Amino acid sequence: MKKIIKGVKARRAKIADRKAGNESQSVPRITNETVAEHREEVLGSARKFILPLQQSKHKVVLVSISLFIATLLAFFAYCTLALYRFQSSDAFLYRVTQVIPFPIARSGSNFVAYENYLFELRHYKYFYENQQELDFETEAGQRQLAEFKRRALDKVVNDAYVKQIAKDNNITVTDQEVEDEITVVRGQNRLGNNTEVIEETLKKFWGWSIDDFKRSLRQQLLAQKVVATLDTDTNQRAAAAITELNAGADFAEVTQKYSDDAATKENGGSLGDFIEKNTRDLSPQTTKALFELEEGEYSEPFNIGYALEIVKATERRDEQVKAAHILFNFKNLETFINDRKAEQPSRIYISLPELEDIKAPETEIEAVQQ
């Protein structure tokens, strides 16, 4: 029995040795001379798997780029139609124009951003929707909206010309000048006596942030500076008046000679009864100047936006003052803008309907201050 088992084991061993020999013979032998050939055989076998994968990735990239371009074109087509054909002013399109500089007009050689137009139009709409409860879906509301659109468009085009004129004359408005103006308004409690209250007021009436208010104020101050710089006649009249006052001339006589305020020039420029710091009847700059004077003193000419003014404190009583003034009205800003328009005409990219003469409600900040 043991001999039989040994014989079986011996035969199995021989069979195993024979298989191992055959397998070793089927494995190619790699040498320095054949290594390049074997490498190419391996790479060739792999290519049939790699090439389809590369082609698949290439197709994915092409499809992705095509979809992105198609989406981008569709987006621009939608925005173009919404802005120029339907003249939408919704919040989404307003945000789009803040990122993409769609033009609404061209003033001379400069484009006017559509965002500037929507900035003006949206605060008109916000004020009358929330404070006057004006329904813009009614016929009357649609007519008012058309008027607001025209007003907003005229303003941004004129603002663009003002910026050009300011640049040509090296006229700028600094951040500090804007802050100083806000300080005056806050000190007289015209929109609130602190930053938080001012922000609430701006949001309530115009949907503005404090930065929006600063933006509007900066443009307003720039326009005032442009007029004050270019209106040399008014500057010369104010200079002549202050020279006569400094030489000892009577304030009432100088007022009668130079003042453009027909209501006060015949009574020595008197502004009436005692004035308090929080009065709304005078400009913020006028009130500020008056309360910096001692009784009997008068100021140098200062800019109140639409005019130069000299004020005199005729009587002081605690936190009240009686005053007189001399007013030197500036020429209308459009006098200077129209000269520039004649040289460099504007081009408008939207079409507004023709309107019959309608009386548009006031929307100035001063209306709320009062």
C-alpha positions as CSV (number, residue, x, y, z in Angstrom):
1,M,0.0,0.0,0.0
2,K,2.8,2.4,0.9
3,K,4.4,1.6,-2.5
4,I,1.2,2.6,-4.3
5,I,0.9,5.9,-2.5
6,K,4.6,6.7,-3.2
7,G,4.0,6.0,-6.9
8,V,1.0,8.3,-7.0
9,K,2.9,11.1,-5.4
10,A,5.8,10.6,-7.8
11,R,3.5,10.8,-10.8
12,R,1.9,14.0,-9.5
13,A,5.2,15.6,-8.9
14,K,6.3,14.8,-12.5
15,I,3.0,16.3,-13.9
16,A,3.6,19.5,-11.8
17,D,7.2,19.8,-12.9
18,R,6.1,19.4,-16.5
19,K,3.4,22.2,-16.2
20,A,5.8,24.6,-14.5
21,G,8.3,24.0,-17.4
22,N,5.6,24.8,-20.0
23,E,4.6,28.0,-18.3
24,S,8.2,29.2,-17.9
25,Q,8.7,28.6,-21.6
26,S,5.5,30.6,-22.5
27,V,6.7,33.7,-20.5
28,P,8.9,35.9,-22.8
29,R,12.3,36.7,-21.6
30,I,13.0,40.5,-21.3
31,T,16.5,41.7,-22.1
32,N,18.1,45.1,-22.8
33,E,17.6,44.4,-26.5
34,T,13.9,43.6,-26.2
35,V,12.7,46.0,-23.5
36,A,11.5,48.7,-26.0
37,E,9.6,46.1,-27.9
38,H,7.8,44.8,-24.8
39,R,7.0,48.3,-23.6
40,E,5.3,49.1,-26.9
41,E,3.3,45.9,-26.7
42,V,2.1,46.9,-23.2
43,L,1.2,50.4,-24.3
44,G,-0.5,49.1,-27.4
45,S,-2.7,46.9,-25.3
46,A,-3.6,49.8,-23.0
47,R,-4.5,52.2,-25.8
48,K,-7.7,50.3,-26.7
49,F,-9.0,51.3,-23.2
50,I,-7.5,54.8,-22.9
51,L,-8.6,56.2,-26.3
52,P,-12.3,55.7,-25.8
53,L,-12.0,57.4,-22.3
54,Q,-10.2,60.4,-23.7
55,Q,-12.8,60.8,-26.5
56,S,-15.5,60.6,-23.9
57,K,-13.9,63.4,-21.8
58,H,-13.4,65.5,-24.9
59,K,-17.1,65.2,-25.7
60,V,-18.1,66.1,-22.1
61,V,-15.9,69.3,-22.3
62,L,-17.4,70.3,-25.7
63,V,-21.0,69.7,-24.5
64,S,-20.3,71.7,-21.3
65,I,-18.8,74.6,-23.1
66,S,-21.7,74.6,-25.6
67,L,-24.2,74.6,-22.8
68,F,-22.5,77.4,-21.0
69,I,-22.3,79.6,-24.1
70,A,-25.9,78.9,-25.0
71,T,-27.0,79.8,-21.4
72,L,-24.9,82.9,-21.5
73,L,-26.4,84.0,-24.8
74,A,-29.9,83.3,-23.6
75,F,-29.2,85.3,-20.4
76,F,-28.0,88.3,-22.4
77,A,-30.9,88.0,-24.8
78,Y,-33.3,88.0,-21.9
79,C,-31.6,91.0,-20.2
80,T,-31.5,92.9,-23.4
81,L,-35.2,92.4,-24.1
82,A,-36.2,93.1,-20.5
83,L,-34.2,96.3,-20.3
84,Y,-34.5,97.8,-23.7
85,R,-37.8,96.5,-25.0
86,F,-39.9,96.1,-21.8
87,Q,-37.9,98.5,-19.7
88,S,-38.2,96.4,-16.5
89,S,-36.9,97.9,-13.3
90,D,-37.2,94.9,-11.0
91,A,-34.7,94.0,-8.3
92,F,-33.1,91.2,-10.3
93,L,-32.3,93.3,-13.4
94,Y,-31.1,96.1,-11.2
95,R,-28.6,93.7,-9.6
96,V,-27.6,92.6,-13.1
97,T,-26.9,96.2,-14.2
98,Q,-24.8,96.7,-11.2
99,V,-22.5,93.9,-12.4
100,I,-22.8,94.2,-16.2
101,P,-22.5,97.8,-17.5
102,F,-25.4,97.9,-19.9
103,P,-25.6,101.4,-21.4
104,I,-28.8,103.4,-21.5
105,A,-27.4,106.5,-23.3
106,R,-24.3,108.1,-24.6
107,S,-23.4,111.6,-23.5
108,G,-20.7,112.9,-25.9
109,S,-18.0,110.3,-25.9
110,N,-19.0,108.6,-22.6
111,F,-21.6,105.9,-22.0
112,V,-24.3,106.3,-19.3
113,A,-24.8,103.1,-17.3
114,Y,-28.3,101.7,-17.2
115,E,-27.7,101.1,-13.5
116,N,-27.6,104.9,-13.0
117,Y,-31.1,105.2,-14.6
118,L,-32.6,102.4,-12.5
119,F,-31.0,103.9,-9.3
120,E,-33.0,107.1,-9.9
121,L,-36.2,105.5,-11.1
122,R,-36.4,103.0,-8.4
123,H,-36.2,105.5,-5.6
124,Y,-39.0,107.6,-7.3
125,K,-41.2,104.5,-7.4
126,Y,-40.3,103.4,-3.9
127,F,-41.3,106.8,-2.4
128,Y,-44.7,107.0,-4.1
129,E,-45.6,103.4,-3.7
130,N,-44.8,103.4,0.0
131,Q,-45.4,107.0,1.1
132,Q,-48.1,108.1,-1.3
133,E,-49.7,104.7,-1.9
134,L,-49.6,105.4,-5.6
135,D,-50.7,102.3,-7.7
136,F,-48.6,102.2,-10.8
137,E,-51.0,99.6,-12.3
138,T,-53.7,102.2,-12.8
139,E,-53.9,104.6,-15.8
140,A,-52.9,107.5,-13.6
141,G,-50.1,105.5,-12.1
142,Q,-48.8,104.5,-15.5
143,R,-48.7,108.2,-16.6
144,Q,-46.8,109.2,-13.5
145,L,-44.4,106.3,-14.0
146,A,-43.8,107.4,-17.5
147,E,-43.0,110.9,-16.2
148,F,-40.7,109.5,-13.6
149,K,-38.9,107.5,-16.3
150,R,-38.4,110.6,-18.3
151,R,-37.2,112.6,-15.3
152,A,-34.8,109.8,-14.3
153,L,-33.4,109.6,-17.8
154,D,-32.9,113.3,-18.1
155,K,-31.1,113.4,-14.8
156,V,-28.6,110.7,-15.5
157,V,-27.8,112.1,-18.9
158,N,-27.3,115.6,-17.4
159,D,-25.2,114.0,-14.6
160,A,-22.9,112.5,-17.2
161,Y,-22.4,115.9,-18.7
162,V,-21.7,117.4,-15.3
163,K,-19.0,114.8,-14.7
164,Q,-17.4,115.6,-18.0
165,I,-17.4,119.3,-17.2
166,A,-16.1,118.7,-13.7
167,K,-13.3,116.6,-15.1
168,D,-12.3,119.2,-17.7
169,N,-12.2,121.8,-14.9
170,N,-10.5,119.6,-12.2
171,I,-13.6,119.8,-10.0
172,T,-14.0,117.0,-7.5
173,V,-15.9,116.2,-4.4
174,T,-14.0,114.5,-1.6
175,D,-15.3,111.9,0.9
176,Q,-14.8,114.4,3.7
177,E,-17.0,116.9,2.0
178,V,-19.8,114.3,1.7
179,E,-19.4,113.4,5.4
180,D,-19.4,117.1,6.4
181,E,-22.7,117.6,4.6
182,I,-24.2,114.6,6.4
183,T,-22.9,116.0,9.7
184,V,-24.8,119.3,9.0
185,V,-28.0,117.4,8.2
186,R,-27.7,115.2,11.2
187,G,-26.8,118.2,13.5
188,Q,-30.0,119.9,12.5
189,N,-32.1,116.7,12.7
190,R,-33.4,117.0,9.2
191,L,-33.3,113.3,8.5
192,G,-32.6,112.2,12.1
193,N,-30.1,113.1,14.8
194,N,-28.0,110.0,14.6
195,T,-26.8,107.5,12.0
196,E,-29.3,104.8,12.9
197,V,-32.3,107.1,12.6
198,I,-31.0,108.5,9.3
199,E,-30.6,105.0,7.9
200,E,-34.2,104.2,9.0
201,T,-35.5,107.3,7.3
202,L,-33.6,106.7,4.1
203,K,-34.9,103.1,4.0
204,K,-38.5,104.2,4.8
205,F,-38.8,106.9,2.2
206,W,-36.5,105.8,-0.7
207,G,-35.4,102.3,0.0
208,W,-31.8,103.7,0.3
209,S,-28.8,102.6,2.3
210,I,-26.5,105.3,3.7
211,D,-24.1,104.6,0.8
212,D,-26.9,105.2,-1.7
213,F,-27.6,108.6,0.1
214,K,-23.9,109.4,-0.1
215,R,-23.9,108.6,-3.8
216,S,-26.8,110.9,-4.5
217,L,-25.3,113.6,-2.2
218,R,-21.9,113.4,-4.0
219,Q,-23.5,114.0,-7.4
220,Q,-25.5,116.9,-6.0
221,L,-22.4,118.5,-4.5
222,L,-20.5,118.0,-7.8
223,A,-23.3,119.8,-9.7
224,Q,-23.2,122.7,-7.2
225,K,-19.4,123.0,-7.5
226,V,-19.6,123.0,-11.3
227,V,-22.1,125.9,-11.3
228,A,-20.2,127.8,-8.6
229,T,-17.0,127.5,-10.7
230,L,-18.4,128.3,-14.1
231,D,-20.8,131.1,-13.1
232,T,-18.2,133.8,-12.9
233,D,-20.8,136.7,-13.1
234,T,-22.5,135.6,-9.8
235,N,-19.1,135.1,-8.2
236,Q,-18.1,138.6,-9.1
237,R,-21.3,140.1,-7.8
238,A,-20.8,138.3,-4.5
239,A,-17.2,139.4,-4.3
240,A,-18.2,143.0,-4.9
241,A,-20.9,142.9,-2.2
242,I,-18.5,141.5,0.4
243,T,-15.9,144.1,-0.5
244,E,-18.4,146.9,0.1
245,L,-19.5,145.3,3.4
246,N,-15.8,145.0,4.5
247,A,-15.3,148.6,3.6
248,G,-18.1,149.6,6.1
249,A,-21.2,149.8,3.8
250,D,-24.6,149.4,5.3
251,F,-25.9,145.8,5.1
252,A,-29.4,146.9,4.0
253,E,-28.0,149.2,1.3
254,V,-25.8,146.4,-0.1
255,T,-28.7,144.0,0.1
256,Q,-30.9,146.4,-2.0
257,K,-28.1,146.8,-4.5
258,Y,-27.2,143.2,-5.0
259,S,-29.7,140.7,-3.6
260,D,-31.7,138.5,-6.0
261,D,-34.3,137.7,-3.3
262,A,-37.2,140.0,-4.3
263,A,-39.1,139.2,-1.1
264,T,-36.4,140.5,1.3
265,K,-34.2,142.9,-0.6
266,E,-36.4,146.0,0.2
267,N,-36.5,145.3,3.9
268,G,-32.7,144.9,4.4
269,G,-32.7,141.2,3.7
270,S,-34.6,140.4,6.9
271,L,-35.5,136.7,7.3
272,G,-38.3,137.5,9.7
273,D,-38.7,136.3,13.3
274,F,-36.2,134.3,15.4
275,I,-34.7,131.2,13.8
276,E,-34.0,128.0,15.6
277,K,-31.3,125.4,14.7
278,N,-33.9,122.8,13.6
279,T,-35.7,125.2,11.2
280,R,-36.8,123.7,7.9
281,D,-37.4,127.0,6.2
282,L,-33.7,127.7,5.4
283,S,-31.1,125.6,3.8
284,P,-28.8,123.5,6.1
285,Q,-25.8,125.6,5.1
286,T,-27.7,128.9,5.9
287,T,-28.7,127.7,9.4
288,K,-25.2,126.4,10.1
289,A,-23.6,129.7,9.1
290,L,-26.0,131.8,11.2
291,F,-25.3,130.0,14.4
292,E,-21.6,130.4,14.0
293,L,-22.0,134.2,14.0
294,E,-22.1,136.6,16.9
295,E,-24.7,139.3,17.0
296,G,-23.9,141.9,14.4
297,E,-21.4,139.7,12.4
298,Y,-21.9,138.7,8.8
299,S,-20.5,135.7,6.9
300,E,-18.4,135.4,3.8
301,P,-20.3,134.3,0.7
302,F,-21.1,130.5,0.8
303,N,-22.7,128.1,-1.5
304,I,-26.3,126.9,-0.8
305,G,-26.6,124.9,-4.0
306,Y,-28.7,127.2,-6.1
307,A,-27.1,130.5,-5.0
308,L,-24.3,132.2,-3.1
309,E,-25.5,133.8,0.2
310,I,-24.2,136.2,2.8
311,V,-26.0,136.1,6.1
312,K,-25.9,138.5,9.1
313,A,-26.9,137.7,12.7
314,T,-28.9,140.8,13.6
315,E,-29.9,139.6,17.1
316,R,-29.1,136.6,19.3
317,R,-31.2,135.1,22.1
318,D,-30.2,131.9,23.7
319,E,-30.5,129.2,20.9
320,Q,-32.3,131.6,18.5
321,V,-31.2,134.2,16.1
322,K,-32.7,136.9,14.0
323,A,-31.0,137.3,10.6
324,A,-30.8,139.0,7.3
325,H,-29.3,137.8,4.0
326,I,-28.1,138.8,0.6
327,L,-28.8,136.2,-2.1
328,F,-26.9,135.8,-5.4
329,N,-28.7,133.3,-7.6
330,F,-26.6,131.1,-9.9
331,K,-27.4,130.6,-13.5
332,N,-29.4,127.4,-14.2
333,L,-27.1,124.4,-14.4
334,E,-28.7,123.5,-17.8
335,T,-27.2,126.7,-19.2
336,F,-23.8,125.0,-19.0
337,I,-25.0,121.5,-19.8
338,N,-26.7,122.7,-23.0
339,D,-23.5,124.3,-24.2
340,R,-21.8,120.9,-23.9
341,K,-24.8,119.1,-25.4
342,A,-24.6,121.4,-28.5
343,E,-20.9,120.4,-28.9
344,Q,-21.3,116.7,-28.0
345,P,-24.9,115.6,-28.6
346,S,-26.4,112.7,-26.5
347,R,-27.9,109.5,-27.8
348,I,-30.6,107.6,-26.0
349,Y,-31.0,103.8,-26.2
350,I,-34.5,103.4,-25.0
351,S,-37.7,104.8,-26.3
352,L,-40.1,106.7,-23.9
353,P,-43.7,107.5,-24.8
354,E,-44.6,111.1,-25.6
355,L,-46.6,112.6,-22.7
356,E,-49.1,115.4,-22.5
357,D,-48.2,118.1,-20.0
358,I,-48.8,116.7,-16.5
359,K,-47.8,118.0,-13.1
360,A,-45.4,115.5,-11.6
361,P,-45.3,115.4,-7.8
362,E,-42.2,116.6,-6.0
363,T,-39.6,114.0,-5.0
364,E,-36.8,116.0,-3.6
365,I,-35.3,115.1,-0.2
366,E,-36.0,118.6,1.0
367,A,-39.7,117.8,0.8
368,V,-39.2,115.1,3.5
369,Q,-36.9,117.3,5.5
370,Q,-39.7,119.8,5.7
